[in-house]
């Protein structure tokens, strides 16, 4: 993974000192709230429903064990609400209890960042100083700027990889950090890069999506998508360049964002995203970008052309680590040993099938630790779990892990001969659920339990569905399926791209939920990126688990041999599922949230 240079380290520490000064001036009344707000936002500090929320940047998901340990320290020592604040939150949530108001924990997000929900602003500068000791920060994790660039959690190890996207993601990260022209865009701006045949980075749903490709001459370049996004108006990105030479990527992004910065709407935040500009302007937007790019290259001399030497410097950080004291074993013998262990231990066999992924190095595997289990919100990790994961990362994965878009953690450098030992340790920690890509491996935003923007709570719905589907035989029979839950139309839970999507809506001041079917993020499992379609009217919280069960029962009755849920929905259309959902309505039943 990328190693911070002395300049990088100094930059992050100076930024932390700068934030402390801003905080002190605000606390002393020398800096007005309206002036402090954009400063804290640019360092990742929101003020949410009950307390501040910190979003820590984890660029393209790569994280070291030493960083996990510092995050554990923050969770244990700082993610602790004031007693009066927590009591008020508990009372406001009725009988939900602490299950859905966790403290002393971190939350993995769909953009591979890490969030904390209870750190007081009075302690925020201390936290920023602590993060800086391990090359971490919250810079540009919020605000109307270019956010964290994301990519495939299996980058650098996936067997279907064409080009490793991580060096390009790192170069873009450095270039976009505090870019003076793009610090105050019309709205937030997100970039994703895929370097594999299977687009596991959901690039079509981003403001800019980049596919690394090779042309007939073997030259590396990018296929460029622009204008994707979720929210109130779900849009799939438009291809504006089939092949862009790799070293021109920053010049071209500069052109894309300059045109957006100049013409994007600032009078209406719901129409300020680049997707609205691309959709309204069509070919004119593409022509404007090409002309701006021409001027950047021909008139300005292409100031952001990536030098080969700089690329080589960055790429040198992304070589495979040396695994100490592990001898190479014949791949056939490795597989035979795993097969024998799986035959003896059925649970281990399930885990191998679901949580263990093929690797470019036949000696190695990538392993997903599942942070989806009953009684714990999707993507949450306690301080104790973070420490335990850091130990596993050191012991089994050369000190490196990946935070995933699906709110799990991947260990990318595990020797196949050590999988059984890793499984036993992960199982003891409750992190070995063999449910990856199954129904309970769901995505969920924090929803109304934390977020002031949410219309409804996501976490009780996620918990109710998780509790209902704990039979692994049943989950395996249902097959691979993406369930995504958002508490509001801002779509932080990516409900639009779920095979099944659940969206919290406000109806006469009460919490209700829309259900969508047929969405996809663009991976091979999902097919081409597309937004799901709503089935029926909105449902009460108490009805949602029954609606999901009715939908899945209908799928199992209609599917053809070997057919996935997504393919069945596409073949049959939505009507059978709409009818099934109607049967699940029971308005007289007590609300789930107060059960």
BASE-730131 format. One record per residue (C-alpha): residue number from 1; y, x, z. Coordinates in steps of 0.001 Angstrom, whole numbers, always signed. Each point is the difference from the previous one (the first is absolute). Layout:
num = NUM, y = Y, x = X, z = Z
...
***
This chain:
num = 1, y = +0, x = +0, z = +0
num = 2, y = +3622, x = +1023, z = -468
num = 3, y = +1217, x = +2698, z = +2379
num = 4, y = +3616, x = -253, z = +1096
num = 5, y = +2113, x = +3042, z = -827
num = 6, y = +2558, x = +1388, z = +2485
num = 7, y = +2625, x = -1969, z = -1924
num = 8, y = -2018, x = -3223, z = +338
num = 9, y = -481, x = +517, z = +3728
num = 10, y = +3676, x = +775, z = +579
num = 11, y = +1044, x = -3015, z = -2046
num = 12, y = -2116, x = -2427, z = +2036
num = 13, y = +1113, x = +1452, z = +3341
num = 14, y = +3657, x = -115, z = -1028
num = 15, y = -441, x = -3616, z = -1057
num = 16, y = -1428, x = -785, z = +3456
num = 17, y = +2988, x = +1718, z = +1676
num = 18, y = +2363, x = -1932, z = -2227
num = 19, y = -1645, x = -3271, z = +1002
num = 20, y = +285, x = +893, z = +3692
num = 21, y = +3730, x = +535, z = -432
num = 22, y = +327, x = -3358, z = -1787
num = 23, y = -1971, x = -1730, z = +2751
num = 24, y = +2095, x = +1585, z = +2752
num = 25, y = +3253, x = -1065, z = -1697
num = 26, y = -1311, x = -3559, z = -431
num = 27, y = -1099, x = -184, z = +3638
num = 28, y = +3437, x = +1263, z = +1094
num = 29, y = +1748, x = -2634, z = -2063
num = 30, y = +1480, x = +2578, z = -2375
num = 31, y = -2050, x = -1225, z = -2967
num = 32, y = +111, x = -3684, z = -884
num = 33, y = -3240, x = -1963, z = -407
num = 34, y = +758, x = -663, z = -3677
num = 35, y = +411, x = +3743, z = -536
num = 36, y = -3071, x = +979, z = +2009
num = 37, y = -2310, x = -2524, z = -1653
num = 38, y = -288, x = +1731, z = -3433
num = 39, y = -394, x = +3371, z = +1727
num = 40, y = -2941, x = -1119, z = +2128
num = 41, y = -1552, x = -1834, z = -2946
num = 42, y = +36, x = +3157, z = -2106
num = 43, y = -2009, x = +1634, z = +2770
num = 44, y = -2532, x = -2812, z = +221
num = 45, y = +1350, x = -1993, z = +2964
num = 46, y = +61, x = -3795, z = -336
num = 47, y = +820, x = -2563, z = +2668
num = 48, y = -2686, x = -2680, z = -115
num = 49, y = -740, x = -3258, z = +1804
num = 50, y = -425, x = +1477, z = +3462
num = 51, y = +635, x = +3715, z = -193
num = 52, y = +768, x = +2872, z = -2393
num = 53, y = -2639, x = +982, z = -2554
num = 54, y = -397, x = +3568, z = -1230
num = 55, y = -1550, x = +731, z = -3383
num = 56, y = -1255, x = +3587, z = -310
num = 57, y = -428, x = +1447, z = -3496
num = 58, y = -3478, x = +1130, z = -1049
num = 59, y = +660, x = +1134, z = -3582
num = 60, y = -2814, x = -1058, z = -2365
num = 61, y = -2155, x = -629, z = +3071
num = 62, y = -952, x = +3586, z = +884
num = 63, y = +41, x = +697, z = +3709
num = 64, y = -1191, x = +2920, z = +2130
num = 65, y = -1875, x = -166, z = +3294
num = 66, y = +2951, x = +1623, z = +1799
num = 67, y = +2228, x = -2790, z = -1291
num = 68, y = -2453, x = -2661, z = +1170
num = 69, y = +138, x = +1541, z = +3478
num = 70, y = +3786, x = -221, z = +100
num = 71, y = -180, x = -3614, z = -1164
num = 72, y = -2433, x = -585, z = +2870
num = 73, y = +2499, x = +1513, z = +2433
num = 74, y = +2735, x = -2283, z = -1321
num = 75, y = -2285, x = -3025, z = +331
num = 76, y = -997, x = +898, z = +3536
num = 77, y = +3372, x = +1115, z = +1394
num = 78, y = +2629, x = -1872, z = -2021
num = 79, y = -1525, x = -3179, z = -1522
num = 80, y = +461, x = -1849, z = +3265
num = 81, y = +2296, x = -3049, z = +126
num = 82, y = +2274, x = -699, z = +2911
num = 83, y = -1718, x = -2421, z = +2368
num = 84, y = +2555, x = -2770, z = -461
num = 85, y = -122, x = +312, z = -3789
num = 86, y = -3795, x = -125, z = -86
num = 87, y = -107, x = -2966, z = +2376
num = 88, y = +2454, x = -1898, z = -2198
num = 89, y = -2097, x = +818, z = -3063
num = 90, y = -3165, x = -1193, z = +1706
num = 91, y = +1635, x = -3232, z = +1094
num = 92, y = +1364, x = -525, z = -3496
num = 93, y = -3512, x = +274, z = -1448
num = 94, y = -1533, x = -2578, z = +2313
num = 95, y = -3677, x = +727, z = +669
num = 96, y = -436, x = +2785, z = -2543
num = 97, y = -184, x = +2659, z = +2677
num = 98, y = +99, x = +3709, z = -662
num = 99, y = -2520, x = -54, z = -2842
num = 100, y = +2757, x = -579, z = -2520
num = 101, y = +2757, x = +1853, z = +1854
num = 102, y = -1629, x = +3421, z = +307
num = 103, y = +1880, x = +2861, z = +1599
num = 104, y = -741, x = +3711, z = +345
num = 105, y = -1332, x = +54, z = -3531
num = 106, y = +923, x = +883, z = -3571
num = 107, y = -312, x = -2226, z = -3050
num = 108, y = -1117, x = +1261, z = -3424
num = 109, y = +1954, x = -1709, z = -2786
num = 110, y = -790, x = -858, z = -3616
num = 111, y = +2394, x = +2766, z = -1103
num = 112, y = -2054, x = +2518, z = +2008
num = 113, y = +2741, x = +385, z = +2614
num = 114, y = -388, x = -402, z = +3758
num = 115, y = +2016, x = -2473, z = +2086
num = 116, y = +714, x = -445, z = +3703
num = 117, y = +1269, x = -3316, z = +1331
num = 118, y = +1225, x = +573, z = +3559
num = 119, y = +1949, x = +3270, z = +177
num = 120, y = +3445, x = -566, z = +1606
num = 121, y = +2980, x = +1306, z = -1967
num = 122, y = +1005, x = +1936, z = +3097
num = 123, y = -3063, x = +2203, z = -546
num = 124, y = +174, x = +133, z = -3803
num = 125, y = +1571, x = +3461, z = -245
num = 126, y = -2699, x = +1468, z = +2260
num = 127, y = -2628, x = -1448, z = -2329
num = 128, y = +1716, x = +1449, z = -3075
num = 129, y = +46, x = +3439, z = +1632
num = 130, y = -3700, x = -309, z = +792
num = 131, y = -836, x = -1027, z = -3563
num = 132, y = +1939, x = +2979, z = -1366
num = 133, y = -2279, x = +2404, z = +1898
num = 134, y = -2824, x = -993, z = -2385
num = 135, y = +2076, x = -411, z = -3180
num = 136, y = +340, x = -3777, z = +260
num = 137, y = +2981, x = -2343, z = -160
num = 138, y = +1130, x = -3474, z = -990
num = 139, y = +2371, x = +999, z = -2777
num = 140, y = +291, x = -2678, z = -2705
num = 141, y = -2753, x = -2173, z = +1392
num = 142, y = +2558, x = -2805, z = -45
num = 143, y = +3329, x = -816, z = -1600
num = 144, y = +936, x = -496, z = -3647
num = 145, y = -1288, x = +3340, z = -1202
num = 146, y = -3078, x = +1512, z = -1641
num = 147, y = -2761, x = -493, z = +2559
num = 148, y = -3270, x = +1801, z = +704
num = 149, y = -1900, x = +852, z = -3194
num = 150, y = -3602, x = -1168, z = +273
num = 151, y = -3204, x = +860, z = -1831
num = 152, y = -3781, x = -281, z = +155
num = 153, y = -1608, x = +685, z = +3388
num = 154, y = -2741, x = +1878, z = -1907
num = 155, y = +2476, x = +2214, z = -1865
num = 156, y = -1414, x = +3468, z = -557
num = 157, y = -3585, x = -1053, z = +759
num = 158, y = -729, x = -3089, z = -2157
num = 159, y = -2683, x = +469, z = -2639
num = 160, y = +1958, x = -2053, z = -2553
num = 161, y = +3188, x = +2032, z = +419
num = 162, y = +1773, x = +1178, z = -3150
num = 163, y = +2758, x = +1972, z = +1736
num = 164, y = +714, x = +494, z = +3710
num = 165, y = +3188, x = -2026, z = +652
num = 166, y = +914, x = +1620, z = +3324
num = 167, y = +2086, x = +2947, z = -1294
num = 168, y = +2079, x = -2398, z = -2103
num = 169, y = +414, x = -2369, z = +2951
num = 170, y = +1188, x = +2893, z = +2172
num = 171, y = +2502, x = +1208, z = -2606
num = 172, y = +1365, x = -3541, z = -336
num = 173, y = +206, x = -268, z = +3796
num = 174, y = +2084, x = +3130, z = +277
num = 175, y = +2281, x = -982, z = -2869
num = 176, y = +641, x = -3548, z = +1221
num = 177, y = +613, x = +948, z = +3633
num = 178, y = +3684, x = -681, z = +718
num = 179, y = +767, x = -31, z = -3734
num = 180, y = +3788, x = -556, z = +90
num = 181, y = +63, x = -2381, z = -2967
num = 182, y = -2853, x = -2204, z = +1203
num = 183, y = +644, x = -415, z = +3730
num = 184, y = +1570, x = -3466, z = -417
num = 185, y = -1819, x = -1788, z = -2800
num = 186, y = +245, x = -3760, z = -552
num = 187, y = -3319, x = -320, z = +1890
num = 188, y = -2928, x = +2086, z = +1228
num = 189, y = -1917, x = +1878, z = -2687
num = 190, y = -3700, x = +918, z = +26
num = 191, y = -2047, x = +2418, z = -2130
num = 192, y = -3799, x = +311, z = -272
num = 193, y = -2112, x = +2529, z = -1929
num = 194, y = -3600, x = -305, z = -1169
num = 195, y = -1920, x = +2964, z = -1358
num = 196, y = -3388, x = -1662, z = -460
num = 197, y = -1645, x = -2367, z = -2455
num = 198, y = -136, x = -2661, z = +2729
num = 199, y = +3548, x = -837, z = +1100
num = 200, y = -455, x = -12, z = +3768
num = 201, y = +3758, x = +426, z = +521
num = 202, y = +963, x = -3530, z = -1174
num = 203, y = +2596, x = +1538, z = -2330
num = 204, y = +675, x = -3234, z = -1868
num = 205, y = +1534, x = -1494, z = +3137
num = 206, y = +2628, x = +2725, z = +423
num = 207, y = +3588, x = +498, z = -1121
num = 208, y = -1329, x = +3054, z = -1824
num = 209, y = -3720, x = +473, z = -614
num = 210, y = -1235, x = +3295, z = -1414
num = 211, y = -3419, x = +601, z = -1577
num = 212, y = -924, x = +3634, z = -565
num = 213, y = -1674, x = +328, z = -3399
num = 214, y = -1064, x = +2635, z = -2528
num = 215, y = +799, x = -366, z = -3691
num = 216, y = -2255, x = +1000, z = -2888
num = 217, y = +1248, x = +3574, z = +261
num = 218, y = -986, x = +149, z = +3689
num = 219, y = +3624, x = +35, z = +1157
num = 220, y = +828, x = -1656, z = +3323
num = 221, y = +2569, x = -2744, z = +155
num = 222, y = +861, x = -3379, z = +1479
num = 223, y = -339, x = -3560, z = -1174
num = 224, y = +3043, x = -1639, z = +1569
num = 225, y = +212, x = -3574, z = +1316
num = 226, y = +3270, x = -1483, z = +1285
num = 227, y = +948, x = -3258, z = +1674
num = 228, y = -3008, x = -984, z = +2076
num = 229, y = +385, x = -1639, z = +3385
num = 230, y = -1032, x = -2813, z = +2315
num = 231, y = +2299, x = -2108, z = +2177
num = 232, y = +1350, x = -3333, z = -1203
num = 233, y = -548, x = +913, z = -3639
num = 234, y = -3309, x = +1851, z = -545
num = 235, y = +197, x = +2123, z = -3162
num = 236, y = -2365, x = +2570, z = -1523
num = 237, y = +1698, x = +3162, z = -1256
num = 238, y = +807, x = +467, z = -3707
num = 239, y = -1134, x = +3089, z = -1919
num = 240, y = +3122, x = +1784, z = -1245
num = 241, y = -1567, x = +3353, z = -927
num = 242, y = -3576, x = +601, z = -1145
num = 243, y = +249, x = +3765, z = +441
num = 244, y = +2653, x = +2044, z = +1775
num = 245, y = -541, x = +3782, z = +395
num = 246, y = -732, x = +697, z = +3655
num = 247, y = +2907, x = +2393, z = +505
num = 248, y = +2497, x = -2683, z = -1069
num = 249, y = -959, x = -2508, z = +2648
num = 250, y = +3038, x = +503, z = +2234
num = 251, y = +2438, x = -79, z = -2908
num = 252, y = -1571, x = -3268, z = -1114
num = 253, y = -33, x = -1585, z = +3464
num = 254, y = +3645, x = +1028, z = +286
num = 255, y = +711, x = -1978, z = -3179
num = 256, y = -1989, x = -3004, z = +1252
num = 257, y = +1819, x = -126, z = +3321
num = 258, y = +3457, x = +743, z = -1424
num = 259, y = -213, x = -3002, z = -2314
num = 260, y = -1245, x = -2135, z = +2887
num = 261, y = +2719, x = +1321, z = +2312
num = 262, y = +2663, x = -878, z = -2550
num = 263, y = -1239, x = -3415, z = -1124
num = 264, y = -2143, x = -1306, z = +2873
num = 265, y = +1424, x = -3037, z = +1776
num = 266, y = +1667, x = +580, z = +3361
num = 267, y = +1283, x = -3539, z = +528
num = 268, y = -3386, x = -1497, z = +878
num = 269, y = -2666, x = +1974, z = +1875
num = 270, y = -2751, x = -2235, z = -1370
num = 271, y = +990, x = +953, z = -3548
num = 272, y = +874, x = +3632, z = +661
num = 273, y = -3404, x = +1612, z = -620
num = 274, y = -517, x = +1910, z = -3240
num = 275, y = -2682, x = -2513, z = -1050
num = 276, y = +2736, x = -2625, z = -471
num = 277, y = +2066, x = +2366, z = -2153
num = 278, y = -2975, x = +987, z = -2166
num = 279, y = -1084, x = -3613, z = -389
num = 280, y = +3487, x = -1221, z = -962
num = 281, y = +971, x = +2883, z = -2280
num = 282, y = -3358, x = +673, z = -1646
num = 283, y = +210, x = +2508, z = -2824
num = 284, y = +3670, x = +664, z = +723
num = 285, y = -927, x = +1507, z = +3352
num = 286, y = -2593, x = +2259, z = -1659
num = 287, y = +2527, x = +1074, z = -2646
num = 288, y = +2578, x = +766, z = +2691
num = 289, y = -2513, x = +2157, z = +1892
num = 290, y = -930, x = +1913, z = -3128
num = 291, y = +3647, x = +634, z = -814
num = 292, y = +732, x = +1135, z = +3553
num = 293, y = -3031, x = +2282, z = -130
num = 294, y = +1148, x = +1445, z = -3329
num = 295, y = +3388, x = +836, z = +1493
num = 296, y = -1556, x = +1543, z = +3119
num = 297, y = -2181, x = +2276, z = -2143
num = 298, y = +2234, x = +731, z = -3000
num = 299, y = +3460, x = -26, z = +1552
num = 300, y = -662, x = +945, z = +3618
num = 301, y = -2795, x = +2418, z = -907
num = 302, y = -2782, x = -1768, z = +1867
num = 303, y = +1044, x = +1196, z = +3473
num = 304, y = -3049, x = -1500, z = +1705
num = 305, y = -2638, x = +1388, z = -2352
num = 306, y = -2799, x = +1262, z = +2247
num = 307, y = -487, x = +3772, z = -418
num = 308, y = -3606, x = +1096, z = -377
num = 309, y = +432, x = +2486, z = +2836
num = 310, y = +1203, x = -2690, z = +2398
num = 311, y = -2854, x = -2301, z = -970
num = 312, y = -2474, x = +2830, z = +563
num = 313, y = +1513, x = +689, z = +3440
num = 314, y = -385, x = -3606, z = +1069
num = 315, y = -3419, x = -462, z = -1626
num = 316, y = -1319, x = +3031, z = +1897
num = 317, y = +277, x = -2094, z = +3191
num = 318, y = -2510, x = -2504, z = -1336
num = 319, y = -3120, x = +2125, z = -416
num = 320, y = -3253, x = -982, z = +1653
num = 321, y = -312, x = +1414, z = +3540
num = 322, y = -2680, x = +2424, z = +1036
num = 323, y = -2579, x = -1654, z = +2243
num = 324, y = -1125, x = +2565, z = +2537
num = 325, y = -3640, x = +617, z = +916
num = 326, y = -1466, x = -2517, z = -2447
num = 327, y = -2340, x = +1355, z = -2648
num = 328, y = -438, x = -1637, z = -3372
num = 329, y = -3083, x = -2187, z = -266
num = 330, y = -1754, x = -1167, z = -3128
num = 331, y = +1628, x = -3386, z = -867
num = 332, y = -3391, x = -1595, z = -580
num = 333, y = -1153, x = +1149, z = +3424
num = 334, y = +3204, x = -1325, z = +1574
num = 335, y = -527, x = -3398, z = -1566
num = 336, y = -3652, x = -73, z = +1020
num = 337, y = +970, x = +706, z = +3592
num = 338, y = +2623, x = -2753, z = -9
num = 339, y = -2457, x = -2461, z = -1526
num = 340, y = -2536, x = +767, z = +2724
num = 341, y = +2595, x = -432, z = +2756
num = 342, y = +1175, x = -3286, z = -1546
num = 343, y = -3576, x = -1279, z = -98
num = 344, y = -416, x = +783, z = +3688
num = 345, y = +3427, x = -1344, z = +1062
num = 346, y = +970, x = -3191, z = -1827
num = 347, y = +3568, x = +28, z = +1347
num = 348, y = +480, x = +3544, z = -1244
num = 349, y = -1240, x = -1073, z = -3428
num = 350, y = +2553, x = -2817, z = -119
num = 351, y = +2735, x = +2431, z = +996
num = 352, y = -1034, x = +2457, z = -2726
num = 353, y = +222, x = -2761, z = -2568
num = 354, y = +3352, x = -1404, z = +1071
num = 355, y = +1995, x = +2747, z = +1728
num = 356, y = -1146, x = +3199, z = -1711
num = 357, y = +1403, x = +948, z = -3409
num = 358, y = -1135, x = +2435, z = -2688
num = 359, y = +1820, x = +3324, z = -246
num = 360, y = +876, x = +2498, z = -2723
num = 361, y = -1914, x = +2558, z = +2046
num = 362, y = -3654, x = -1163, z = +125
num = 363, y = -305, x = +1597, z = +3451
num = 364, y = +2718, x = -2237, z = +1427
num = 365, y = +875, x = -3653, z = +527
num = 366, y = +3156, x = -1943, z = +869
num = 367, y = -421, x = -2352, z = +2962
num = 368, y = +2034, x = -3072, z = +980
num = 369, y = +484, x = -704, z = +3697
num = 370, y = +494, x = -3758, z = +280
num = 371, y = +2872, x = -1221, z = +2157
num = 372, y = -1109, x = -3617, z = -427
num = 373, y = -1881, x = -1520, z = +2908
num = 374, y = +218, x = -3052, z = +2278
num = 375, y = +2675, x = +149, z = +2681
num = 376, y = +2099, x = +2605, z = -1820
num = 377, y = +2581, x = -783, z = -2658
num = 378, y = -702, x = +1451, z = -3478
num = 379, y = +1345, x = +3536, z = -215
num = 380, y = +723, x = +406, z = +3718
num = 381, y = -1088, x = +3197, z = +1762
num = 382, y = +318, x = +572, z = +3732
num = 383, y = +1160, x = +3336, z = +1374
num = 384, y = -3580, x = +697, z = +1076
num = 385, y = -1324, x = -775, z = -3481
num = 386, y = +2599, x = +2263, z = -1601
num = 387, y = -1104, x = +2895, z = +2191
num = 388, y = -3659, x = -725, z = -744
num = 389, y = +676, x = -178, z = -3745
num = 390, y = +1887, x = +3297, z = +171
num = 391, y = -3093, x = +1543, z = +1594
num = 392, y = -2226, x = -1417, z = -2759
num = 393, y = +2404, x = +1277, z = -2658
num = 394, y = -127, x = +3497, z = +1459
num = 395, y = -3752, x = -45, z = +448
num = 396, y = -1029, x = -1552, z = -3319
num = 397, y = +2903, x = +111, z = -2505
num = 398, y = +1748, x = +3386, z = +236
num = 399, y = +2899, x = -1462, z = +1980
num = 400, y = +1125, x = -2435, z = -2740
num = 401, y = -134, x = -3796, z = -293
num = 402, y = +1558, x = -2705, z = -2170
num = 403, y = +1654, x = -3260, z = +1034
num = 404, y = -1032, x = -2615, z = -2571
num = 405, y = +1697, x = -2926, z = -1717
num = 406, y = -2667, x = -2185, z = +1643
num = 407, y = +1139, x = +1078, z = +3493
num = 408, y = -2978, x = +2233, z = +725
num = 409, y = -439, x = +3781, z = +290
num = 410, y = -1994, x = +2181, z = -2419
num = 411, y = -1552, x = +3360, z = +838
num = 412, y = -106, x = +1718, z = -3418
num = 413, y = -1943, x = +3207, z = +717
num = 414, y = -3221, x = -977, z = +1778
num = 415, y = -3152, x = +1987, z = -749
num = 416, y = -2858, x = -2343, z = -902
num = 417, y = -2312, x = +1691, z = +2499
num = 418, y = +2313, x = -1122, z = +2839
num = 419, y = +363, x = -3664, z = -924
num = 420, y = -2545, x = -1244, z = +2520
num = 421, y = +1733, x = +1848, z = +2856
num = 422, y = +3399, x = -1316, z = -1098
num = 423, y = -1361, x = -3542, z = -199
num = 424, y = -1345, x = +169, z = +3547
num = 425, y = +3330, x = +1227, z = +1377
num = 426, y = +2035, x = -2509, z = -2007
num = 427, y = -2323, x = -2809, z = +1129
num = 428, y = +576, x = +923, z = +3633
num = 429, y = +3741, x = -323, z = -631
num = 430, y = -324, x = -3374, z = -1717
num = 431, y = +1145, x = +1468, z = -3337
num = 432, y = -3246, x = -228, z = -1981
num = 433, y = +19, x = -3641, z = -1084
num = 434, y = -1832, x = -77, z = -3342
num = 435, y = +2505, x = -2435, z = -1475
num = 436, y = +2114, x = +2048, z = -2426
num = 437, y = +1082, x = -2209, z = -2937
num = 438, y = -1685, x = -3000, z = +1606
num = 439, y = +1752, x = -3122, z = +1292
num = 440, y = +821, x = +1331, z = +3474
num = 441, y = +1503, x = +3208, z = -1413
num = 442, y = +3165, x = -2036, z = -423
num = 443, y = +3641, x = +981, z = -327
num = 444, y = +2464, x = -1691, z = +2363
num = 445, y = +3653, x = +594, z = +812
num = 446, y = +1214, x = -271, z = +3640
num = 447, y = +1429, x = -3443, z = -821
num = 448, y = +1859, x = -2182, z = +2464
num = 449, y = -1470, x = +1744, z = +3024
num = 450, y = +2433, x = +2847, z = -636
num = 451, y = +2104, x = -500, z = -3126
num = 452, y = +3259, x = -1931, z = +171
num = 453, y = -263, x = -861, z = -3709
num = 454, y = -3422, x = -1639, z = +202
num = 455, y = -483, x = -3756, z = -300
num = 456, y = -3432, x = +22, z = +1601
num = 457, y = -2464, x = +2191, z = +1843
num = 458, y = -2527, x = +2020, z = -1974
num = 459, y = -2010, x = +1599, z = +2768
num = 460, y = -1572, x = -3122, z = +1594
num = 461, y = -1136, x = -1104, z = -3465
num = 462, y = -1527, x = +3434, z = -649
num = 463, y = -1743, x = -90, z = +3368
num = 464, y = -1415, x = -3502, z = -518
num = 465, y = -1477, x = +925, z = -3394
num = 466, y = -1339, x = +3301, z = +1349
num = 467, y = -1719, x = -1769, z = +2903
num = 468, y = -1559, x = -2557, z = -2352
num = 469, y = -1455, x = +2604, z = -2369
num = 470, y = -1798, x = +2565, z = +2121
num = 471, y = -3442, x = -325, z = -1604
num = 472, y = -310, x = +3026, z = -2293
num = 473, y = -2787, x = -1653, z = -1986
num = 474, y = +2358, x = -2878, z = -761
num = 475, y = +2842, x = +2370, z = -862
num = 476, y = -2257, x = +1969, z = -2334
num = 477, y = -1107, x = -3203, z = -1681
num = 478, y = +3622, x = -1048, z = -566
num = 479, y = +620, x = +3439, z = -1465
num = 480, y = +3103, x = +2049, z = -616
num = 481, y = +3132, x = -2033, z = +512
num = 482, y = +3644, x = +720, z = +848
num = 483, y = +1609, x = -2263, z = +2598
num = 484, y = +3734, x = +611, z = +517
num = 485, y = +2244, x = -1765, z = +2542
num = 486, y = +3829, x = -60, z = +79
num = 487, y = +2166, x = -1660, z = +2626
num = 488, y = +2799, x = -716, z = -2465
num = 489, y = +981, x = +173, z = -3650
num = 490, y = +1066, x = +3643, z = +340
num = 491, y = -3703, x = +681, z = -576
num = 492, y = -540, x = +2959, z = +2329
num = 493, y = -3648, x = -1103, z = +177
num = 494, y = -214, x = +6, z = -3829
num = 495, y = -1359, x = -3554, z = -112
num = 496, y = +849, x = -289, z = -3713
num = 497, y = -2584, x = +2677, z = -877
num = 498, y = -2823, x = -1339, z = +2177
num = 499, y = -3062, x = -1591, z = -1542
num = 500, y = +819, x = -2388, z = +2828
num = 501, y = +3594, x = +58, z = +1172
num = 502, y = +1467, x = -1732, z = +3052
num = 503, y = +3775, x = -455, z = +311
num = 504, y = +1793, x = -1268, z = +3090
num = 505, y = +2692, x = -2593, z = -764
num = 506, y = +2449, x = -2033, z = +2054
num = 507, y = -452, x = -3773, z = -150
num = 508, y = +2306, x = -2089, z = +2183
num = 509, y = +326, x = +2877, z = +2437
num = 510, y = -3779, x = +429, z = +342
num = 511, y = -2449, x = +2635, z = -1237
num = 512, y = -1982, x = -911, z = -3121
num = 513, y = -1948, x = +2039, z = -2531
num = 514, y = -434, x = +22, z = -3763
num = 515, y = -3286, x = +1279, z = -1427
num = 516, y = -158, x = +1757, z = -3372
num = 517, y = -3017, x = +1064, z = -2054
num = 518, y = -593, x = +2454, z = -2822
num = 519, y = +2546, x = +2705, z = +760
num = 520, y = -768, x = +3657, z = -613
num = 521, y = +1514, x = +3427, z = +601
num = 522, y = -1207, x = +1465, z = -3307
num = 523, y = -3085, x = +1922, z = +1137
num = 524, y = -3363, x = -259, z = -1739
num = 525, y = -1179, x = -2294, z = +2779
num = 526, y = +2934, x = -2332, z = -613
num = 527, y = +568, x = +326, z = -3725
num = 528, y = +3501, x = +54, z = -1475
num = 529, y = +2816, x = -456, z = +2512
num = 530, y = +933, x = -3670, z = +277
num = 531, y = +1538, x = -2339, z = +2574
num = 532, y = -2221, x = -2595, z = +1648
num = 533, y = +622, x = -3727, z = -463
num = 534, y = +560, x = -2532, z = +2760
num = 535, y = -2758, x = -2513, z = +705
num = 536, y = +1174, x = -3280, z = +1462
num = 537, y = +2665, x = -689, z = +2596
num = 538, y = +686, x = +2178, z = +3017
num = 539, y = -2466, x = -31, z = +2906
num = 540, y = +444, x = +151, z = +3752
num = 541, y = -1102, x = +3101, z = +1887
num = 542, y = -3014, x = -1896, z = +1351
num = 543, y = -1102, x = -941, z = -3506
num = 544, y = +217, x = +3428, z = -1655
num = 545, y = -3386, x = +1411, z = +1143
num = 546, y = -1720, x = -3190, z = -1162
num = 547, y = +1809, x = +180, z = -3338
num = 548, y = -1200, x = +3578, z = -489
num = 549, y = -3548, x = -1027, z = +904
num = 550, y = +140, x = -2923, z = -2438
num = 551, y = +1244, x = +2287, z = -2777
num = 552, y = -2751, x = +2537, z = +636
num = 553, y = -2705, x = -2656, z = +232
num = 554, y = +1140, x = -1359, z = -3355
num = 555, y = -106, x = +3477, z = -1513
num = 556, y = -3548, x = +579, z = +1214
num = 557, y = -1122, x = -3304, z = -1502
num = 558, y = +1665, x = +640, z = -3374
num = 559, y = -535, x = +3701, z = -582
num = 560, y = -2365, x = +1284, z = -2625
num = 561, y = -2399, x = +2857, z = +647
num = 562, y = +1882, x = +3165, z = +950
num = 563, y = +3381, x = -1685, z = -365
num = 564, y = +2860, x = +1008, z = +2316
num = 565, y = +2382, x = -2433, z = +1646
num = 566, y = +2795, x = +1085, z = -2324
num = 567, y = -2074, x = -539, z = -3129
num = 568, y = -1208, x = -3400, z = +1182
num = 569, y = +3580, x = -1155, z = +582
num = 570, y = +981, x = +1195, z = -3470
num = 571, y = -2968, x = -1714, z = -1636
num = 572, y = +201, x = -3348, z = +1792
num = 573, y = +3723, x = -309, z = +522
num = 574, y = +1621, x = -1187, z = +3221
num = 575, y = -934, x = -3691, z = -17
num = 576, y = -3335, x = +294, z = +1892
num = 577, y = +1704, x = +2073, z = +2670
num = 578, y = +2917, x = -2415, z = +301
num = 579, y = -2424, x = -2836, z = +632
num = 580, y = -1883, x = +2055, z = +2569
num = 581, y = +3230, x = +879, z = +1825
num = 582, y = +897, x = -3684, z = +303
num = 583, y = -3170, x = -651, z = +1970
num = 584, y = +1083, x = +2546, z = +2609
num = 585, y = +3174, x = -1858, z = +992
num = 586, y = -20, x = -1357, z = +3539
num = 587, y = +3608, x = -559, z = +1107
num = 588, y = -980, x = -1460, z = +3353
num = 589, y = -1727, x = +3191, z = +1118
num = 590, y = +1793, x = +2089, z = +2613
num = 591, y = +1951, x = +2900, z = -1467
num = 592, y = -1860, x = +3328, z = -87
num = 593, y = +3006, x = +1785, z = +1474
num = 594, y = -303, x = -1916, z = +3284
num = 595, y = -3788, x = -350, z = +156
***
